[in-house]
């Protein structure tokens, strides 16, 4: 008695492919939208306004005591001089990082400030302990344009290595998916489910920052379907690709078995043409 018909068996494999693909996409394509300012975010914007006005003494009231040294005040005055005095055209949060301790919470918030002739990234570091807010520091960077424009996906101005990684990020999943389907259709294949699992896993990870061209390698990583494109709002696109080791080994095994079938099931067995020649 069979629990599943052949049609049901093939449909189960199709569903499996779909589920794995969706899992891969959900893990790779991350578009994080930062919401409206609330609480601590508004507090950070308030401190930026004080810095713009050069009210360093008022900032010092909420500053960590360890930072109240002459070097800190010199740095703050230098930052204040780099901020245009007029009201910014826009100011929005483009990044945040939170670290929670036992009885405190550290928060770094990065704001993108647009002025008439200047773009600035200003990061405010704060610590919340009970109801008290303490300033841990400021960081200011000038950028040529908005992060949204600087990090948008474009094929212009990229080097050959970036194009290569982008091409592999498309070719590798197609190769793995083709091997996956071929494995499903293969007959008399032992441990098929192990092969199916091995085929869709990429070994290692080569990641390229699409904006800057910087790259990194992680040899101990495992990646589903061998490639991933990840991005967050205002952040660079990160394109990664892995070695399709399982798919390669499966194709090599198939070619080897195909050659053996052409020459006979056992090593040394003559083909029909060879038998005819001997006769």
Rosetta blueprint (number, residue, H / E / L):
1 X L
2 X L
3 X L
4 X L
5 X L
6 X H
7 X H
8 X H
9 X H
10 X H
11 X H
12 X H
13 X H
14 X H
15 X H
16 X H
17 X H
18 X H
19 X H
20 X H
21 X H
22 X H
23 X H
24 X H
25 X H
26 X H
27 X H
28 X H
29 X L
30 X L
31 X L
32 X L
33 X L
34 X L
35 X L
36 X L
37 X L
38 X L
39 X L
40 X H
41 X H
42 X H
43 X H
44 X H
45 X H
46 X H
47 X H
48 X H
49 X H
50 X H
51 X H
52 X H
53 X L
54 X L
55 X L
56 X H
57 X H
58 X H
59 X H
60 X H
61 X L
62 X L
63 X E
64 X L
65 X H
66 X H
67 X H
68 X L
69 X L
70 X H
71 X H
72 X H
73 X H
74 X H
75 X H
76 X H
77 X H
78 X H
79 X H
80 X H
81 X H
82 X H
83 X L
84 X L
85 X L
86 X L
87 X L
88 X L
89 X L
90 X E
91 X E
92 X E
93 X E
94 X E
95 X E
96 X E
97 X E
98 X E
99 X E
100 X E
101 X L
102 X L
103 X L
104 X L
105 X E
106 X E
107 X E
108 X E
109 X E
110 X E
111 X E
112 X E
113 X E
114 X E
115 X L
116 X L
117 X L
118 X L
119 X E
120 X E
121 X E
122 X E
123 X E
124 X E
125 X E
126 X E
127 X E
128 X E
129 X E
130 X L
131 X L
132 X E
133 X E
134 X E
135 X E
136 X E
137 X E
138 X E
139 X E
140 X E
141 X E
142 X E
143 X E
144 X L
145 X L
146 X L
147 X H
148 X H
149 X H
150 X H
151 X L
152 X L
153 X L
154 X L
155 X L
156 X L
157 X L
158 X L
159 X L
160 X H
161 X H
162 X H
163 X H
164 X H
165 X H
166 X H
167 X H
168 X H
169 X H
170 X H
171 X H
172 X H
173 X H
174 X H
175 X H
176 X H
177 X H
178 X H
179 X H
180 X H
181 X H
182 X H
183 X H
184 X H
185 X H
186 X L
187 X L
188 X L
189 X L
190 X L
191 X L
192 X H
193 X H
194 X H
195 X H
196 X H
197 X H
198 X H
199 X H
200 X L
201 X E
202 X E
203 X E
204 X E
205 X E
206 X E
207 X E
208 X E
209 X E
210 X L
211 X L
212 X L
213 X L
214 X L
215 X E
216 X E
217 X E
218 X E
219 X E
220 X E
221 X E
222 X E
223 X E
224 X E
225 X L
226 X L
227 X E
228 X E
229 X E
230 X E
231 X L
232 X L
233 X L
234 X L
235 X L
236 X L
237 X L
238 X E
239 X E
240 X E
241 X E
242 X E
243 X E
244 X L
245 X H
246 X H
247 X H
248 X H
249 X H
250 X H
251 X H
252 X H
253 X H
254 X H
255 X H
256 X H
257 X H
258 X H
259 X H
260 X H
261 X H
262 X H
263 X H
264 X L
265 X L
266 X L
267 X L
268 X L
269 X L
270 X L
271 X L
272 X H
273 X H
274 X H
275 X H
276 X H
277 X H
278 X H
279 X L
